[in-house]
């Protein structure tokens, strides 16, 4: 079995981006800029934002974090996004989710210019992805896709099963696999016989948030298994895949942690550089 080392592959991607940023600086005399808006003091959000800032600095991006208290008015946030939309030094804007209840997530996402939407959540980017057009792609599915492509270059005709239908992971993952000419089955909590669906798969992407849901007898010998889950349990952090037993049948498998997570942040940087390049062409 191949252990898919997300840390190593993410480090390689960051190194490529570092070189690209230097080349863009030489060509345009400016560098891509990522601005993150962080609202409130939720510990997980603060950790994620610190990791994003560190990674952005590492590849040479201009990085800024704007912090607001949880009580901030929605209008203040929307006005700040307007300001960042007009700021030419900002290539990418990210509002860290989740948001306080009094702030409308959809309004915030739609306020960000699609050309600066590094999360790929704007309805225009979602529509472009599903139509096969150029778009920003949500970072976690993009990271999963790049990991799969490291293992198998030609995905045409492969049967992929995506467990979970969220806007964040399942749906965009499906679009990326369809683009590669996979036959894709989307499964979810109402799927009648999940085990049978998984056993048909050459590729399984588990993104449902249930610890060790996917067992060894769900997996066809030699399948590529990507585990997006991060579940806090009494046994520690576990993925959606029962790693130890599935590793005996899978052809390739991501660990948790150290698989998809590092790729998510590396893909955020990739999207920021991509947004910068598009803005230079306008």
N, C-alpha and C positions, 0 to 999 in steps of 0.2 A: 504493500500500500504506500502511496505517495502522501506524505503529510504536507499540506499546502501551507507554506510558511508566509502568512500575511505580513508579518513584521519585515521580513527580508524583501518581499516583493514591493511593499510600500516604500521601504528605504531606497530601492532602485528607482522607483517612480519619482521620489523626491529629488534624487540626484539628477535625473533627466530634467526635471522642472527647474532645478537650480541653474543648469547650463542654459536652458531656454530663456530664463529671466535675464541672465547676463547678455545673451544675444539680443533680446528685445530692448534692453537698456541701451546697448550700443547702436541699435537701429533707430529707436524713437526718442532717445535721451530722456526716458521716463520708465517707471516700473509699474507693474500691476499693483493695485491697492485693494485690500479686503477690509471692509468695515463690518463689525459684528455689533448688534444691539442686544444687550443683556438686561432683562427686566426682572427685578426681585433678587432674592438671595438663596434660591434653591441650590443645595450643594452639588447635585449631579450636573446642573447647567453650568455652574461656575467651573467645575473640573473640565467639562467639555470645552468651554470657551478658552480656558488656559492652554489646553492641549492644542487647540486650533491656532491660537496666537503664537505659541512656541514653534509649531510646524511652519507657519507662514514666515516667521522671521528666519527660520533655518534655510528656506529656499530663496530668501532675498526679496520677499514681497513687502510692500508697505502695509503694515497691519495696525488697525485701530479698533479699540473696544469702547463702545459708548454704554455706560451703565445708568439705569434708572431704578428708583425704588419701586416696589410692587404696587404702590398707590398711584403711580404716574397715570395721567389722563391719556385716553386713547388718542385724542387730537394731538398731543405733544409728540407721540411716537410717529403718527402719520405725517406731521409737519417735518419731523427730522428725516424721515424717508424721502419726502419731497426734495429736501435740501441735498441729500446724498445723491438722489437721481440726477440732479443738475451739476454735481461736483465732478469735474473731469478727472480728478486725481483718484476717484473711487471707481474701480472696475467691477467690484462685486459687493453686494449687500446681503447680509444674512441676519435674520432675526431669530434668536435662539428660542426654540419651543421647549416646553409648553409655555403659554402665556397666562397671565392672571385672568380670571373669569370675566372681568369687566371689559376686557379688550377682545374685539372680534378678530379671530385668527384669519378668517377669509379676507377681511378688509385689509389687514396688514400685508398678507401675501400678495394681494392684487395691487397694492400701492407700489410695490417694488417694480421698477422697469423690467420687463422680460429679459432685456439685454444685460441686466445687472443681477439677475436672479440666479445666484450660484447654487442654491438648493434645488433648483428645477421644479419648484412647487407652483409657480404661476400657471393659471389655466392655459395661457398661450403656449408655454413650454410643454405642458402635459399633452395638449392637443397636437403640437408639432411632433412630439415623440411618437404618439400613437399613429400619426399619419406618415411617419417615416421621414419627416423633414429634420433639418438641423435644429438642435435645441440644447438647452442645459439639461443634463440628466441627473436625477436625484443621486446623491453621493454613495449611499449604501448599495443600491442595485448596480451602479456603475462599477463599484469596487468588486462586487460578486462576479460581474461579467468579466472583468479583467483577470480575476483569479481562474475562472473557468477556461478562458482563452489561453492562459499559461499552460494548462494541462492538455487541452484539446483545441488545436487551431481550427479544424474543420468541424463545425457543429451541424452542418446541413443534414437534415433527416433524422437527427437525434430526437429521442422522446424526453422532454423535460417536464417534471412535475414541480410546480411552485406551491408550497404550503403556506397559505395566507394571502389575503386579497386586499391588503391595505394600500392606500394611495402612496404611502411612503416607500414600501418595498415590493409587495406582491404584484401590483398592476404594472409599474414601470419595468420590473424584472421580466415580466411576461412580454412586454413590447420589445425589449432588447433581445430576448431569445427568439421571438418571431422574426425579427430583422435578420437573424442568422439562419433562418429557414428551419428552425426546430419545430417539431409538433409539440405544442404546449398545453398541458392540463393545469388549470388553476383549481386548487382545492381549498377548502375552508371548513368552518365549524359545522356546516350543514352537509358536508360530503358524506355519503352513506358508508362507503367502504374504503377508507383512506389507505389502509395497508395494501389492498389490491392495486389501487392507483399507483402507489409508490413502487411496488414490485415491477411495474412495467417500465420504470424510468431509467434512462441512461444518465440523467442528471436530476438531482433533487436539490431544491433550494428551500430550506426550512426557515420560515420567518413568521412564527405564530405566537411565540412567547409562552410556550409550555415546556417546562424542563424535561429533557430526555424523552420526548414524545416519539421520535423516530428510533425504532429498535432494529437490531440486526436482521430479524426475519421480515422486515419491511423493505430491505435493500437488495437489489439484484447484484450478483457478484460482478465487481469491476466498475460499478457506478461511481460517478463524481458526486460527492455530497458536500454542499455548502451550508454551513450552519450560521444563521444570522442571529439566533437567539442569545440573549444575555439575561439569565434568570437568577435572582438571588435566592438561595435555598440554605437549609441548615448545613448542607454539605459544601457550601461555598457557591461560587459562580458556576452555573451550568448552562450549556447551550440547549437547543431544541432537539439535539441528536445525542443518543446514548453513546458517547465517544468510544469508550473502551470496546464495547461489543461490536459496534458498527465498523470500527477500524479493521476488524477481522474479515469483513466481506467487501467493503468499499475499495474501489481502485484508487481513489484520491479523496481526502477529507480535510476540512479546515478544523483547527482546534478552537476552543473558547476558553480563555481569551487568546489573542495572538493570531486570529484568522482574519475575519471580515473587518473588525474594529479599526485596525491601523490603516486599512485601505479606504475606509470612509473619509478619514481626515485627509489622506493623500489626494483623494478624488475631489475634495473641496478645493484644494490648491490647484489641481488640474483645471477645474471649472473656472476658477478665478483668472487663470492665465488665458483660458479660452475666451472668456468675456472680454478681457483686455484686447486680445487680437481682433475680435469682431468690432470693437469700438474704434480701433485704429483704421479699419476699412471704411467706416461710415463717412 
